[in-house]
């Protein structure tokens, strides 16, 4: 088990989730507190069962 964070990524069009653009990803924070998906990078500062504190290092689509 350990120190894991599960995130759901969804894209919406006309207030409806686009099935082809939905995914669940899981990160092991023991490995690194920097997580990334689709070009975005986040630094997880603190996470528990009720809240997460993070810093955006790189936004989606940013070069």
N, CA, C, O and CB atoms as a CASP TS submission, in Angstrom:
PFRMAT TS
TARGET T0000
AUTHOR 0000-0000-0000
METHOD Language model
MODEL 1
PARENT N/A
ATOM      1  N   UNK     1       0.856  -1.175   0.000  1.00  0.00           N
ATOM      2  CA  UNK     1       0.000   0.000   0.000  1.00  0.00           C
ATOM      3  C   UNK     1       0.896   1.230   0.000  1.00  0.00           C
ATOM      4  O   UNK     1       1.362   1.658  -1.056  1.00  0.00           O
ATOM      5  CB  UNK     1      -0.970   0.002   1.227  1.00  0.00           C
ATOM      6  N   UNK     2       1.137   1.794   1.159  1.00  0.00           N
ATOM      7  CA  UNK     2       2.054   2.914   1.217  1.00  0.00           C
ATOM      8  C   UNK     2       1.415   4.264   1.038  1.00  0.00           C
ATOM      9  O   UNK     2       0.261   4.486   1.403  1.00  0.00           O
ATOM     10  CB  UNK     2       3.082   2.746   0.209  1.00  0.00           C
ATOM     11  N   UNK     3       2.173   5.139   0.481  1.00  0.00           N
ATOM     12  CA  UNK     3       1.837   6.550   0.354  1.00  0.00           C
ATOM     13  C   UNK     3       1.430   6.835  -1.092  1.00  0.00           C
ATOM     14  O   UNK     3       2.242   7.326  -1.876  1.00  0.00           O
ATOM     15  CB  UNK     3       3.034   7.450   0.786  1.00  0.00           C
ATOM     16  N   UNK     4       0.197   6.534  -1.445  1.00  0.00           N
ATOM     17  CA  UNK     4      -0.254   6.641  -2.840  1.00  0.00           C
ATOM     18  C   UNK     4      -1.306   7.717  -3.013  1.00  0.00           C
ATOM     19  O   UNK     4      -2.066   8.027  -2.096  1.00  0.00           O
ATOM     20  CB  UNK     4      -0.806   5.311  -3.322  1.00  0.00           C
ATOM     21  N   UNK     5      -1.329   8.274  -4.203  1.00  0.00           N
ATOM     22  CA  UNK     5      -2.289   9.311  -4.569  1.00  0.00           C
ATOM     23  C   UNK     5      -2.936   8.898  -5.881  1.00  0.00           C
ATOM     24  O   UNK     5      -2.240   8.624  -6.858  1.00  0.00           O
ATOM     25  CB  UNK     5      -1.604  10.720  -4.689  1.00  0.00           C
ATOM     26  N   UNK     6      -4.256   8.853  -5.908  1.00  0.00           N
ATOM     27  CA  UNK     6      -4.986   8.473  -7.118  1.00  0.00           C
ATOM     28  C   UNK     6      -5.739   9.701  -7.626  1.00  0.00           C
ATOM     29  O   UNK     6      -6.449  10.362  -6.868  1.00  0.00           O
ATOM     30  CB  UNK     6      -5.973   7.278  -6.841  1.00  0.00           C
ATOM     31  N   UNK     7      -5.577   9.998  -8.905  1.00  0.00           N
ATOM     32  CA  UNK     7      -6.190  11.178  -9.515  1.00  0.00           C
ATOM     33  C   UNK     7      -6.978  10.753 -10.750  1.00  0.00           C
ATOM     34  O   UNK     7      -6.537   9.903 -11.522  1.00  0.00           O
ATOM     35  CB  UNK     7      -5.113  12.240  -9.887  1.00  0.00           C
ATOM     36  N   UNK     8      -8.137  11.353 -10.920  1.00  0.00           N
ATOM     37  CA  UNK     8      -8.934  11.132 -12.131  1.00  0.00           C
ATOM     38  C   UNK     8      -8.804  12.352 -13.024  1.00  0.00           C
ATOM     39  O   UNK     8      -8.970  13.483 -12.568  1.00  0.00           O
ATOM     40  CB  UNK     8     -10.433  10.853 -11.787  1.00  0.00           C
ATOM     41  N   UNK     9      -8.505  12.121 -14.301  1.00  0.00           N
ATOM     42  CA  UNK     9      -8.378  13.190 -15.291  1.00  0.00           C
ATOM     43  C   UNK     9      -9.563  13.087 -16.234  1.00  0.00           C
ATOM     44  O   UNK     9      -9.832  12.021 -16.787  1.00  0.00           O
ATOM     45  CB  UNK     9      -7.017  13.099 -16.074  1.00  0.00           C
ATOM     46  N   UNK    10     -10.269  14.189 -16.418  1.00  0.00           N
ATOM     47  CA  UNK    10     -11.438  14.197 -17.297  1.00  0.00           C
ATOM     48  C   UNK    10     -11.422  15.451 -18.169  1.00  0.00           C
ATOM     49  O   UNK    10     -11.086  16.540 -17.704  1.00  0.00           O
ATOM     50  CB  UNK    10     -12.750  14.128 -16.470  1.00  0.00           C
ATOM     51  N   UNK    11     -11.779  15.285 -19.411  1.00  0.00           N
ATOM     52  CA  UNK    11     -12.005  16.430 -20.288  1.00  0.00           C
ATOM     53  C   UNK    11     -13.495  16.509 -20.552  1.00  0.00           C
ATOM     54  O   UNK    11     -14.164  15.487 -20.704  1.00  0.00           O
ATOM     55  CB  UNK    11     -11.191  16.311 -21.627  1.00  0.00           C
ATOM     56  N   UNK    12     -14.016  17.734 -20.607  1.00  0.00           N
ATOM     57  CA  UNK    12     -15.445  17.942 -20.808  1.00  0.00           C
ATOM     58  C   UNK    12     -15.706  18.747 -22.068  1.00  0.00           C
ATOM     59  O   UNK    12     -14.906  19.596 -22.460  1.00  0.00           O
ATOM     60  CB  UNK    12     -16.057  18.643 -19.602  1.00  0.00           C
ATOM     61  N   UNK    13     -16.831  18.468 -22.690  1.00  0.00           N
ATOM     62  CA  UNK    13     -17.307  19.212 -23.842  1.00  0.00           C
ATOM     63  C   UNK    13     -18.815  19.358 -23.684  1.00  0.00           C
ATOM     64  O   UNK    13     -19.523  18.359 -23.556  1.00  0.00           O
ATOM     65  CB  UNK    13     -16.927  18.499 -25.197  1.00  0.00           C
ATOM     66  N   UNK    14     -19.309  20.582 -23.692  1.00  0.00           N
ATOM     67  CA  UNK    14     -20.742  20.843 -23.491  1.00  0.00           C
ATOM     68  C   UNK    14     -21.257  20.196 -22.212  1.00  0.00           C
ATOM     69  O   UNK    14     -22.314  19.566 -22.217  1.00  0.00           O
ATOM     70  CB  UNK    14     -21.548  20.334 -24.686  1.00  0.00           C
ATOM     71  N   UNK    15     -20.515  20.349 -21.115  1.00  0.00           N
ATOM     72  CA  UNK    15     -20.876  19.829 -19.794  1.00  0.00           C
ATOM     73  C   UNK    15     -20.963  18.312 -19.715  1.00  0.00           C
ATOM     74  O   UNK    15     -21.557  17.779 -18.778  1.00  0.00           O
ATOM     75  CB  UNK    15     -22.177  20.404 -19.379  1.00  0.00           C
ATOM     76  N   UNK    16     -20.385  17.611 -20.676  1.00  0.00           N
ATOM     77  CA  UNK    16     -20.382  16.150 -20.648  1.00  0.00           C
ATOM     78  C   UNK    16     -18.940  15.659 -20.744  1.00  0.00           C
ATOM     79  O   UNK    16     -18.147  16.173 -21.533  1.00  0.00           O
ATOM     80  CB  UNK    16     -21.249  15.561 -21.808  1.00  0.00           C
ATOM     81  N   UNK    17     -18.610  14.645 -19.918  1.00  0.00           N
ATOM     82  CA  UNK    17     -17.271  14.064 -19.954  1.00  0.00           C
ATOM     83  C   UNK    17     -17.072  13.343 -21.274  1.00  0.00           C
ATOM     84  O   UNK    17     -17.962  12.640 -21.753  1.00  0.00           O
ATOM     85  CB  UNK    17     -17.049  13.097 -18.765  1.00  0.00           C
ATOM     86  N   UNK    18     -15.909  13.525 -21.850  1.00  0.00           N
ATOM     87  CA  UNK    18     -15.552  12.838 -23.093  1.00  0.00           C
ATOM     88  C   UNK    18     -14.892  11.518 -22.719  1.00  0.00           C
ATOM     89  O   UNK    18     -13.791  11.513 -22.168  1.00  0.00           O
ATOM     90  CB  UNK    18     -14.601  13.718 -23.992  1.00  0.00           C
ATOM     91  N   UNK    19     -15.546  10.404 -23.010  1.00  0.00           N
ATOM     92  CA  UNK    19     -15.081   9.084 -22.573  1.00  0.00           C
ATOM     93  C   UNK    19     -13.650   8.789 -23.005  1.00  0.00           C
ATOM     94  O   UNK    19     -12.877   8.232 -22.225  1.00  0.00           O
ATOM     95  CB  UNK    19     -15.998   8.011 -23.112  1.00  0.00           C
ATOM     96  N   UNK    20     -13.291   9.143 -24.208  1.00  0.00           N
ATOM     97  CA  UNK    20     -11.939   8.875 -24.709  1.00  0.00           C
ATOM     98  C   UNK    20     -10.897   9.729 -23.996  1.00  0.00           C
ATOM     99  O   UNK    20      -9.699   9.470 -24.114  1.00  0.00           O
ATOM    100  CB  UNK    20     -11.872   9.126 -26.216  1.00  0.00           C
ATOM    101  N   UNK    21     -11.340  10.741 -23.260  1.00  0.00           N
ATOM    102  CA  UNK    21     -10.423  11.646 -22.579  1.00  0.00           C
ATOM    103  C   UNK    21     -10.612  11.590 -21.063  1.00  0.00           C
ATOM    104  O   UNK    21     -10.550  12.609 -20.375  1.00  0.00           O
ATOM    105  CB  UNK    21     -10.621  13.075 -23.083  1.00  0.00           C
ATOM    106  N   UNK    22     -10.842  10.383 -20.563  1.00  0.00           N
ATOM    107  CA  UNK    22     -10.996  10.161 -19.131  1.00  0.00           C
ATOM    108  C   UNK    22     -10.071   9.030 -18.719  1.00  0.00           C
ATOM    109  O   UNK    22     -10.023   7.990 -19.375  1.00  0.00           O
ATOM    110  CB  UNK    22     -12.474   9.838 -18.761  1.00  0.00           C
ATOM    111  N   UNK    23      -9.345   9.231 -17.644  1.00  0.00           N
ATOM    112  CA  UNK    23      -8.451   8.193 -17.152  1.00  0.00           C
ATOM    113  C   UNK    23      -8.197   8.377 -15.660  1.00  0.00           C
ATOM    114  O   UNK    23      -8.298   9.485 -15.133  1.00  0.00           O
ATOM    115  CB  UNK    23      -7.126   8.209 -17.928  1.00  0.00           C
ATOM    116  N   UNK    24      -7.871   7.288 -14.995  1.00  0.00           N
ATOM    117  CA  UNK    24      -7.477   7.317 -13.589  1.00  0.00           C
ATOM    118  C   UNK    24      -6.000   6.958 -13.527  1.00  0.00           C
ATOM    119  O   UNK    24      -5.561   6.003 -14.168  1.00  0.00           O
ATOM    120  CB  UNK    24      -8.347   6.332 -12.716  1.00  0.00           C
ATOM    121  N   UNK    25      -5.242   7.715 -12.765  1.00  0.00           N
ATOM    122  CA  UNK    25      -3.816   7.435 -12.605  1.00  0.00           C
ATOM    123  C   UNK    25      -3.479   7.385 -11.119  1.00  0.00           C
ATOM    124  O   UNK    25      -4.098   8.073 -10.307  1.00  0.00           O
ATOM    125  CB  UNK    25      -2.951   8.507 -13.331  1.00  0.00           C
ATOM    126  N   UNK    26      -2.497   6.567 -10.776  1.00  0.00           N
ATOM    127  CA  UNK    26      -2.087   6.423  -9.387  1.00  0.00           C
ATOM    128  C   UNK    26      -0.586   6.679  -9.295  1.00  0.00           C
ATOM    129  O   UNK    26       0.189   6.199 -10.122  1.00  0.00           O
ATOM    130  CB  UNK    26      -2.451   5.010  -8.834  1.00  0.00           C
ATOM    131  N   UNK    27      -0.188   7.437  -8.282  1.00  0.00           N
ATOM    132  CA  UNK    27       1.207   7.792  -8.084  1.00  0.00           C
ATOM    133  C   UNK    27       1.674   7.316  -6.722  1.00  0.00           C
ATOM    134  O   UNK    27       0.926   7.381  -5.746  1.00  0.00           O
ATOM    135  CB  UNK    27       1.410   9.305  -8.224  1.00  0.00           C
ATOM    136  N   UNK    28       2.899   6.841  -6.654  1.00  0.00           N
ATOM    137  CA  UNK    28       3.525   6.433  -5.400  1.00  0.00           C
ATOM    138  C   UNK    28       4.366   7.607  -4.910  1.00  0.00           C
ATOM    139  O   UNK    28       5.428   7.889  -5.466  1.00  0.00           O
ATOM    140  CB  UNK    28       4.399   5.130  -5.580  1.00  0.00           C
ATOM    141  N   UNK    29       3.897   8.283  -3.880  1.00  0.00           N
ATOM    142  CA  UNK    29       4.593   9.463  -3.371  1.00  0.00           C
ATOM    143  C   UNK    29       5.870   9.100  -2.617  1.00  0.00           C
ATOM    144  O   UNK    29       6.670   9.985  -2.311  1.00  0.00           O
ATOM    145  CB  UNK    29       3.671  10.256  -2.465  1.00  0.00           C
ATOM    146  N   UNK    30       6.078   7.821  -2.311  1.00  0.00           N
ATOM    147  CA  UNK    30       7.351   7.396  -1.738  1.00  0.00           C
ATOM    148  C   UNK    30       8.454   7.459  -2.789  1.00  0.00           C
ATOM    149  O   UNK    30       9.626   7.648  -2.465  1.00  0.00           O
ATOM    150  CB  UNK    30       7.239   5.974  -1.163  1.00  0.00           C
ATOM    151  N   UNK    31       8.064   7.298  -4.045  1.00  0.00           N
ATOM    152  CA  UNK    31       9.025   7.342  -5.155  1.00  0.00           C
ATOM    153  C   UNK    31       9.415   8.781  -5.474  1.00  0.00           C
ATOM    154  O   UNK    31      10.588   9.071  -5.707  1.00  0.00           O
ATOM    155  CB  UNK    31       8.437   6.663  -6.408  1.00  0.00           C
ATOM    156  N   UNK    32       8.428   9.685  -5.484  1.00  0.00           N
ATOM    157  CA  UNK    32       8.673  11.101  -5.760  1.00  0.00           C
ATOM    158  C   UNK    32       7.431  11.897  -5.394  1.00  0.00           C
ATOM    159  O   UNK    32       6.313  11.392  -5.495  1.00  0.00           O
ATOM    160  CB  UNK    32       9.055  11.328  -7.254  1.00  0.00           C
ATOM    161  N   UNK    33       7.625  13.145  -4.968  1.00  0.00           N
ATOM    162  CA  UNK    33       6.471  14.004  -4.693  1.00  0.00           C
ATOM    163  C   UNK    33       6.140  14.880  -5.896  1.00  0.00           C
ATOM    164  O   UNK    33       5.261  15.738  -5.811  1.00  0.00           O
ATOM    165  CB  UNK    33       6.737  14.880  -3.464  1.00  0.00           C
ATOM    166  N   UNK    34       6.832  14.674  -7.016  1.00  0.00           N
ATOM    167  CA  UNK    34       6.516  15.353  -8.272  1.00  0.00           C
ATOM    168  C   UNK    34       5.711  14.374  -9.123  1.00  0.00           C
ATOM    169  O   UNK    34       6.174  13.273  -9.417  1.00  0.00           O
ATOM    170  CB  UNK    34       7.826  15.836  -9.026  1.00  0.00           C
ATOM    171  N   UNK    35       4.501  14.783  -9.517  1.00  0.00           N
ATOM    172  CA  UNK    35       3.665  13.926 -10.351  1.00  0.00           C
ATOM    173  C   UNK    35       3.403  14.634 -11.678  1.00  0.00           C
ATOM    174  O   UNK    35       3.418  15.862 -11.752  1.00  0.00           O
ATOM    175  CB  UNK    35       2.324  13.575  -9.633  1.00  0.00           C
ATOM    176  N   UNK    36       3.168  13.854 -12.707  1.00  0.00           N
ATOM    177  CA  UNK    36       2.943  14.449 -14.017  1.00  0.00           C
ATOM    178  C   UNK    36       1.935  13.674 -14.821  1.00  0.00           C
ATOM    179  O   UNK    36       1.822  12.454 -14.708  1.00  0.00           O
ATOM    180  CB  UNK    36       4.230  14.542 -14.776  1.00  0.00           C
ATOM    181  N   UNK    37       1.199  14.410 -15.642  1.00  0.00           N
ATOM    182  CA  UNK    37       0.242  13.793 -16.560  1.00  0.00           C
ATOM    183  C   UNK    37      -0.023  14.760 -17.698  1.00  0.00           C
ATOM    184  O   UNK    37      -0.254  15.947 -17.466  1.00  0.00           O
ATOM    185  CB  UNK    37      -1.085  13.411 -15.832  1.00  0.00           C
ATOM    186  N   UNK    38       0.007  14.264 -18.919  1.00  0.00           N
ATOM    187  CA  UNK    38      -0.309  15.049 -20.121  1.00  0.00           C
ATOM    188  C   UNK    38       0.466  16.373 -20.169  1.00  0.00           C
ATOM    189  O   UNK    38      -0.068  17.408 -20.567  1.00  0.00           O
ATOM    190  CB  UNK    38      -1.813  15.331 -20.179  1.00  0.00           C
ATOM    191  N   UNK    39       1.720  16.313 -19.759  1.00  0.00           N
ATOM    192  CA  UNK    39       2.565  17.495 -19.819  1.00  0.00           C
ATOM    193  C   UNK    39       2.554  18.357 -18.576  1.00  0.00           C
ATOM    194  O   UNK    39       3.464  19.164 -18.383  1.00  0.00           O
ATOM    195  CB  UNK    39       2.163  18.313 -20.958  1.00  0.00           C
ATOM    196  N   UNK    40       1.547  18.211 -17.724  1.00  0.00           N
ATOM    197  CA  UNK    40       1.480  18.994 -16.488  1.00  0.00           C
ATOM    198  C   UNK    40       2.391  18.362 -15.439  1.00  0.00           C
ATOM    199  O   UNK    40       2.581  17.146 -15.423  1.00  0.00           O
ATOM    200  CB  UNK    40       0.016  19.083 -15.962  1.00  0.00           C
ATOM    201  N   UNK    41       2.948  19.191 -14.569  1.00  0.00           N
ATOM    202  CA  UNK    41       3.776  18.723 -13.465  1.00  0.00           C
ATOM    203  C   UNK    41       3.329  19.409 -12.180  1.00  0.00           C
ATOM    204  O   UNK    41       3.198  20.632 -12.139  1.00  0.00           O
ATOM    205  CB  UNK    41       5.280  18.994 -13.742  1.00  0.00           C
ATOM    206  N   UNK    42       3.094  18.622 -11.130  1.00  0.00           N
ATOM    207  CA  UNK    42       2.667  19.142  -9.829  1.00  0.00           C
ATOM    208  C   UNK    42       3.612  18.640  -8.750  1.00  0.00           C
ATOM    209  O   UNK    42       4.054  17.492  -8.789  1.00  0.00           O
ATOM    210  CB  UNK    42       1.205  18.725  -9.511  1.00  0.00           C
ATOM    211  N   UNK    43       3.919  19.494  -7.795  1.00  0.00           N
ATOM    212  CA  UNK    43       4.675  19.089  -6.616  1.00  0.00           C
ATOM    213  C   UNK    43       3.679  18.937  -5.476  1.00  0.00           C
ATOM    214  O   UNK    43       3.040  19.908  -5.070  1.00  0.00           O
ATOM    215  CB  UNK    43       5.807  20.128  -6.260  1.00  0.00           C
ATOM    216  N   UNK    44       3.547  17.717  -4.961  1.00  0.00           N
ATOM    217  CA  UNK    44       2.639  17.464  -3.852  1.00  0.00           C
ATOM    218  C   UNK    44       3.362  17.847  -2.560  1.00  0.00           C
ATOM    219  O   UNK    44       4.368  17.238  -2.195  1.00  0.00           O
ATOM    220  CB  UNK    44       2.170  15.961  -3.825  1.00  0.00           C
ATOM    221  N   UNK    45       2.844  18.849  -1.885  1.00  0.00           N
ATOM    222  CA  UNK    45       3.446  19.340  -0.651  1.00  0.00           C
ATOM    223  C   UNK    45       2.909  18.569   0.546  1.00  0.00           C
ATOM    224  O   UNK    45       3.665  18.192   1.442  1.00  0.00           O
ATOM    225  CB  UNK    45       3.180  20.841  -0.480  1.00  0.00           C
ATOM    226  N   UNK    46       1.602  18.337   0.557  1.00  0.00           N
ATOM    227  CA  UNK    46       0.961  17.612   1.657  1.00  0.00           C
ATOM    228  C   UNK    46      -0.324  16.994   1.126  1.00  0.00           C
ATOM    229  O   UNK    46      -1.051  17.616   0.352  1.00  0.00           O
ATOM    230  CB  UNK    46       0.672  18.557   2.881  1.00  0.00           C
ATOM    231  N   UNK    47      -0.596  15.771   1.547  1.00  0.00           N
ATOM    232  CA  UNK    47      -1.843  15.112   1.145  1.00  0.00           C
ATOM    233  C   UNK    47      -2.323  14.224   2.284  1.00  0.00           C
ATOM    234  O   UNK    47      -1.535  13.522   2.917  1.00  0.00           O
ATOM    235  CB  UNK    47      -1.647  14.276  -0.161  1.00  0.00           C
ATOM    236  N   UNK    48      -3.623  14.266   2.532  1.00  0.00           N
ATOM    237  CA  UNK    48      -4.235  13.359   3.505  1.00  0.00           C
ATOM    238  C   UNK    48      -5.615  12.979   2.974  1.00  0.00           C
ATOM    239  O   UNK    48      -5.915  13.229   1.807  1.00  0.00           O
ATOM    240  CB  UNK    48      -4.333  14.021   4.939  1.00  0.00           C
ATOM    241  N   UNK    49      -6.444  12.389   3.803  1.00  0.00           N
ATOM    242  CA  UNK    49      -7.751  11.903   3.338  1.00  0.00           C
ATOM    243  C   UNK    49      -8.762  12.997   3.043  1.00  0.00           C
ATOM    244  O   UNK    49      -9.804  12.715   2.452  1.00  0.00           O
ATOM    245  CB  UNK    49      -8.326  10.988   4.352  1.00  0.00           C
ATOM    246  N   UNK    50      -8.491  14.232   3.435  1.00  0.00           N
ATOM    247  CA  UNK    50      -9.475  15.299   3.227  1.00  0.00           C
ATOM    248  C   UNK    50      -8.969  16.472   2.400  1.00  0.00           C
ATOM    249  O   UNK    50      -9.770  17.287   1.943  1.00  0.00           O
ATOM    250  CB  UNK    50      -9.936  15.806   4.544  1.00  0.00           C
ATOM    251  N   UNK    51      -7.665  16.576   2.198  1.00  0.00           N
ATOM    252  CA  UNK    51      -7.159  17.709   1.411  1.00  0.00           C
ATOM    253  C   UNK    51      -5.804  17.398   0.804  1.00  0.00           C
ATOM    254  O   UNK    51      -5.090  16.497   1.245  1.00  0.00           O
ATOM    255  CB  UNK    51      -7.061  18.963   2.279  1.00  0.00           C
ATOM    256  N   UNK    52      -5.472  18.163  -0.212  1.00  0.00           N
ATOM    257  CA  UNK    52      -4.172  18.065  -0.856  1.00  0.00           C
ATOM    258  C   UNK    52      -3.645  19.481  -1.087  1.00  0.00           C
ATOM    259  O   UNK    52      -4.374  20.365  -1.538  1.00  0.00           O
ATOM    260  CB  UNK    52      -4.262  17.266  -2.200  1.00  0.00           C
ATOM    261  N   UNK    53      -2.386  19.673  -0.773  1.00  0.00           N
ATOM    262  CA  UNK    53      -1.713  20.944  -1.026  1.00  0.00           C
ATOM    263  C   UNK    53      -0.652  20.671  -2.074  1.00  0.00           C
ATOM    264  O   UNK    53       0.173  19.771  -1.914  1.00  0.00           O
ATOM    265  CB  UNK    53      -1.089  21.560   0.289  1.00  0.00           C
ATOM    266  N   UNK    54      -0.673  21.447  -3.145  1.00  0.00           N
ATOM    267  CA  UNK    54       0.276  21.210  -4.230  1.00  0.00           C
ATOM    268  C   UNK    54       0.684  22.525  -4.880  1.00  0.00           C
ATOM    269  O   UNK    54       0.029  23.553  -4.714  1.00  0.00           O
ATOM    270  CB  UNK    54      -0.326  20.262  -5.278  1.00  0.00           C
ATOM    271  N   UNK    55       1.767  22.463  -5.615  1.00  0.00           N
ATOM    272  CA  UNK    55       2.283  23.609  -6.363  1.00  0.00           C
ATOM    273  C   UNK    55       2.345  23.210  -7.827  1.00  0.00           C
ATOM    274  O   UNK    55       2.892  22.159  -8.159  1.00  0.00           O
ATOM    275  CB  UNK    55       3.695  24.063  -5.835  1.00  0.00           C
ATOM    276  N   UNK    56       1.794  24.033  -8.703  1.00  0.00           N
ATOM    277  CA  UNK    56       1.840  23.766 -10.140  1.00  0.00           C
ATOM    278  C   UNK    56       3.222  24.169 -10.647  1.00  0.00           C
ATOM    279  O   UNK    56       3.609  25.335 -10.569  1.00  0.00           O
ATOM    280  CB  UNK    56       0.702  24.540 -10.907  1.00  0.00           C
ATOM    281  N   UNK    57       3.956  23.193 -11.166  1.00  0.00           N
ATOM    282  CA  UNK    57       5.274  23.459 -11.729  1.00  0.00           C
ATOM    283  C   UNK    57       5.188  23.723 -13.232  1.00  0.00           C
ATOM    284  O   UNK    57       5.959  24.505 -13.789  1.00  0.00           O
ATOM    285  CB  UNK    57       6.216  22.285 -11.451  1.00  0.00           C
ATOM    286  N   UNK    58       4.234  23.052 -13.870  1.00  0.00           N
ATOM    287  CA  UNK    58       4.039  23.192 -15.321  1.00  0.00           C
ATOM    288  C   UNK    58       2.581  22.905 -15.637  1.00  0.00           C
ATOM    289  O   UNK    58       2.054  21.878 -15.210  1.00  0.00           O
ATOM    290  CB  UNK    58       4.986  22.229 -16.125  1.00  0.00           C
ATOM    291  N   UNK    59       1.921  23.782 -16.369  1.00  0.00           N
ATOM    292  CA  UNK    59       0.520  23.633 -16.725  1.00  0.00           C
ATOM    293  C   UNK    59       0.351  22.695 -17.923  1.00  0.00           C
ATOM    294  O   UNK    59       1.302  22.464 -18.670  1.00  0.00           O
ATOM    295  CB  UNK    59      -0.095  24.998 -17.030  1.00  0.00           C
ATOM    296  N   UNK    60      -0.844  22.162 -18.105  1.00  0.00           N
ATOM    297  CA  UNK    60      -1.154  21.371 -19.294  1.00  0.00           C
ATOM    298  C   UNK    60      -0.857  22.196 -20.541  1.00  0.00           C
ATOM    299  O   UNK    60      -1.234  23.366 -20.614  1.00  0.00           O
ATOM    300  CB  UNK    60      -2.638  20.906 -19.283  1.00  0.00           C
ATOM    301  N   UNK    61      -0.194  21.603 -21.507  1.00  0.00           N
ATOM    302  CA  UNK    61       0.075  22.276 -22.771  1.00  0.00           C
ATOM    303  C   UNK    61       1.193  23.299 -22.734  1.00  0.00           C
ATOM    304  O   UNK    61       1.536  23.877 -23.765  1.00  0.00           O
ATOM    305  CB  UNK    61      -1.145  22.935 -23.231  1.00  0.00           C
ATOM    306  N   UNK    62       1.769  23.534 -21.560  1.00  0.00           N
ATOM    307  CA  UNK    62       2.868  24.499 -21.450  1.00  0.00           C
ATOM    308  C   UNK    62       4.162  23.857 -21.940  1.00  0.00           C
ATOM    309  O   UNK    62       4.400  22.670 -21.719  1.00  0.00           O
ATOM    310  CB  UNK    62       3.027  24.998 -19.983  1.00  0.00           C
ATOM    311  N   UNK    63       4.977  24.642 -22.595  1.00  0.00           N
ATOM    312  CA  UNK    63       6.273  24.107 -23.082  1.00  0.00           C
ATOM    313  C   UNK    63       7.383  24.525 -22.185  1.00  0.00           C
ATOM    314  O   UNK    63       8.538  24.176 -22.428  1.00  0.00           O
ATOM    315  CB  UNK    63       6.569  24.571 -24.505  1.00  0.00           C
TER
END
